[in-house]
């Protein structure tokens, strides 16, 4: 069988404009440990507030101290750096979870 790795782009799933927006944010988070979500949404002509509201896991990430959201920019905290892939997974609509992922018990 085919091995499934992490993000949708690695699994050969056809990408939508929303997927491309999410991929840009994920790339910024992985490389820079932060993402200018407002700028990415503006370039994609997407309502930034509605997009952020669609990220179900964001409040928990913020509450757990893994990210700081300032209303335009998302920054991965020092506490969140070892879990940056988990932070990125919140933005991947194709992510299905799995073993070895962060849980509130970590």
MOTAWO-V386148 format. One record per helix or strand of 2 or more residues. SS is the DSSP state (@ for helix, = for strand). FROM is the first residue (numbers start at 1). TO is the last residue. If there is no record, write none. Layout:
SS	FROM	TO
SS	FROM	TO
This chain:
@	8	11
@	17	32
=	34	36
@	37	43
@	48	53
@	58	63
=	67	69
=	73	76
@	78	81
@	84	89
